[in-house]
Amino acid sequence: MAERTQYEELMRQFSAFGAVRRELGRIMPSDCPGGSAAVLTLLDRYGDMRMSKLAELLSVDMSVTSRHVTHVVDRGWIERSPDPADKRSRILRLTPGGRAQVDELSRRTAQLLADRLGDWSDEEVGQLIRLMTRLRASFGDCRAAAPSSPSPPVVAGTPHTPELEHTTRTPA
């Protein structure tokens, strides 16, 4: 078990990580705030789903999820259609415009990470991914238990979304 001083330093590093998140937020398109990016990312990663499932994945309540969904629907990035199993519910799915937006978010994020981590070896980047995945799993994030592939970070301001899952296309 680590010593108390190591845990204290870890807490300082967590606090400092805000600067990384802020820089990631600055590179995002102005019409796609963090919550919208998270909605698009999760629909891309996990496929069509009900709003209740999306709220669960975002770890926010339905009212917050609804605001994020309305924002992306208004921009034509996702569509809502009746759930065949329950006509009162809606299924959310990415539109071609939404897929294009996910691709743009991924491109921007990957470029920033390549710029900032260009002097890191593949092994070091892989080690960071493994350790951050393990850290999230230690806190009970079920999505962290079995990542399908490395993913770039999510933009700043996203409500408790998976910090290291942004826009990598991986079916799950």
C-alpha positions as CSV (number, residue, x, y, z in Angstrom):
1,M,0.0,0.0,0.0
2,A,1.3,3.5,-0.9
3,E,2.3,5.9,1.8
4,R,0.2,8.9,2.8
5,T,2.6,11.3,1.1
6,Q,2.1,9.5,-2.2
7,Y,-1.7,9.8,-1.9
8,E,-1.3,13.5,-1.1
9,E,0.8,14.0,-4.2
10,L,-1.8,12.0,-6.2
11,M,-4.5,14.4,-5.0
12,R,-2.3,17.4,-6.1
13,Q,-2.0,15.8,-9.5
14,F,-5.7,15.2,-9.8
15,S,-6.3,18.9,-9.0
16,A,-3.7,20.0,-11.6
17,F,-5.4,17.7,-14.2
18,G,-8.1,20.5,-14.5
19,A,-5.6,22.4,-16.8
20,V,-5.6,19.4,-19.2
21,R,-9.3,19.3,-19.3
22,R,-9.6,23.0,-19.9
23,E,-7.2,22.9,-22.8
24,L,-9.2,20.0,-24.3
25,G,-12.3,22.1,-23.9
26,R,-10.7,25.0,-25.7
27,I,-10.1,23.0,-28.9
28,M,-13.7,21.9,-29.3
29,P,-16.1,23.5,-31.7
30,S,-18.1,26.4,-30.0
31,D,-21.4,24.7,-30.8
32,C,-20.4,21.5,-29.1
33,P,-19.9,21.9,-25.4
34,G,-18.8,19.0,-23.2
35,G,-22.2,17.6,-22.5
36,S,-23.1,17.4,-26.2
37,A,-19.7,15.8,-27.0
38,A,-20.4,13.2,-24.3
39,V,-23.8,12.4,-25.7
40,L,-22.3,12.0,-29.2
41,T,-19.4,9.9,-27.9
42,L,-21.6,7.5,-26.0
43,L,-24.0,7.0,-28.8
44,D,-21.1,6.4,-31.1
45,R,-19.4,4.0,-28.7
46,Y,-22.5,2.1,-27.5
47,G,-25.0,2.5,-30.3
48,D,-28.7,3.4,-30.2
49,M,-30.2,3.7,-26.7
50,R,-33.0,5.0,-24.6
51,M,-32.5,8.3,-22.8
52,S,-32.6,6.5,-19.5
53,K,-29.5,4.4,-20.5
54,L,-27.8,7.5,-21.7
55,A,-28.4,9.2,-18.3
56,E,-27.0,6.2,-16.6
57,L,-23.8,6.3,-18.7
58,L,-23.5,10.0,-18.2
59,S,-24.1,9.6,-14.4
60,V,-26.4,12.5,-14.4
61,D,-30.2,12.8,-13.9
62,M,-32.7,12.8,-16.7
63,S,-33.2,16.6,-16.7
64,V,-29.6,17.2,-17.4
65,T,-29.5,14.4,-20.0
66,S,-32.6,15.9,-21.6
67,R,-30.9,19.3,-22.0
68,H,-27.9,17.7,-23.6
69,V,-30.0,15.6,-25.9
70,T,-32.1,18.6,-26.9
71,H,-28.9,20.5,-27.8
72,V,-27.7,17.8,-30.2
73,V,-31.1,17.1,-31.7
74,D,-31.5,20.8,-32.5
75,R,-28.2,20.6,-34.4
76,G,-29.3,17.5,-36.3
77,W,-26.6,15.3,-34.8
78,I,-29.0,12.8,-33.3
79,E,-32.6,11.8,-33.9
80,R,-35.2,10.5,-31.5
81,S,-37.6,7.8,-32.7
82,P,-40.3,5.8,-31.0
83,D,-39.1,2.7,-29.2
84,P,-40.9,-0.3,-30.8
85,A,-40.9,-2.1,-27.4
86,D,-42.5,0.9,-25.6
87,K,-44.1,3.6,-27.6
88,R,-43.8,6.1,-24.7
89,S,-40.0,5.9,-24.9
90,R,-37.6,7.2,-27.5
91,I,-34.5,5.6,-29.0
92,L,-31.6,8.0,-29.6
93,R,-29.4,7.4,-32.6
94,L,-26.6,9.3,-34.4
95,T,-27.4,10.9,-37.7
96,P,-24.8,11.2,-40.5
97,G,-24.2,14.8,-39.3
98,G,-23.6,13.4,-35.8
99,R,-21.1,10.9,-37.0
100,A,-19.3,13.7,-38.8
101,Q,-19.2,15.7,-35.6
102,V,-17.8,12.7,-33.7
103,D,-15.1,12.4,-36.3
104,E,-14.3,16.1,-36.0
105,L,-14.1,15.8,-32.2
106,S,-11.9,12.8,-32.4
107,R,-9.6,14.5,-35.0
108,R,-9.2,17.6,-32.8
109,T,-8.6,15.6,-29.6
110,A,-6.2,13.2,-31.2
111,Q,-4.2,16.1,-32.7
112,L,-3.9,17.9,-29.4
113,L,-2.8,14.7,-27.7
114,A,-0.3,14.0,-30.4
115,D,1.1,17.5,-30.1
116,R,1.4,17.3,-26.3
117,L,2.5,13.7,-25.9
118,G,4.7,13.5,-29.0
119,D,7.8,12.9,-27.0
120,W,6.2,10.0,-25.1
121,S,6.9,6.5,-26.2
122,D,4.0,4.2,-27.3
123,E,4.8,2.2,-24.1
124,E,4.4,5.2,-21.9
125,V,1.1,6.2,-23.5
126,G,-0.1,2.6,-23.1
127,Q,1.0,2.5,-19.5
128,L,-0.9,5.8,-18.8
129,I,-4.0,4.3,-20.4
130,R,-3.8,1.1,-18.4
131,L,-3.2,3.0,-15.1
132,M,-6.1,5.4,-15.7
133,T,-8.4,2.6,-16.7
134,R,-7.5,0.8,-13.5
135,L,-8.0,3.9,-11.4
136,R,-11.5,4.4,-12.9
137,A,-12.3,0.7,-12.2
138,S,-11.2,1.2,-8.6
139,F,-13.9,3.8,-8.3
140,G,-16.6,1.5,-9.7
141,D,-16.8,2.8,-13.3
142,C,-18.2,-0.2,-15.0
143,R,-17.2,1.2,-18.4
144,A,-13.6,1.0,-17.3
145,A,-13.6,-2.7,-16.6
146,A,-13.1,-3.8,-20.2
147,P,-12.0,-1.1,-22.6
148,S,-12.2,-2.2,-26.2
149,S,-9.4,0.2,-27.2
150,P,-7.5,3.2,-26.0
151,S,-9.6,6.4,-26.2
152,P,-8.7,10.1,-26.1
153,P,-10.1,12.2,-23.3
154,V,-13.4,13.8,-23.2
155,V,-13.8,17.6,-23.3
156,A,-13.8,19.8,-20.2
157,G,-17.1,20.4,-18.4
158,T,-18.7,17.1,-19.2
159,P,-20.8,16.0,-16.2
160,H,-19.1,12.9,-14.8
161,T,-18.6,11.3,-18.2
162,P,-15.8,8.8,-18.8
163,E,-12.8,11.1,-18.7
164,L,-10.8,8.9,-21.0
165,E,-13.5,8.0,-23.5
166,H,-14.0,10.7,-26.1
167,T,-14.4,9.7,-29.7
168,T,-12.8,6.5,-30.6
169,R,-15.1,4.4,-32.7
170,T,-15.4,1.0,-31.0
171,P,-18.5,-1.0,-31.1
172,A,-19.6,-2.2,-27.7
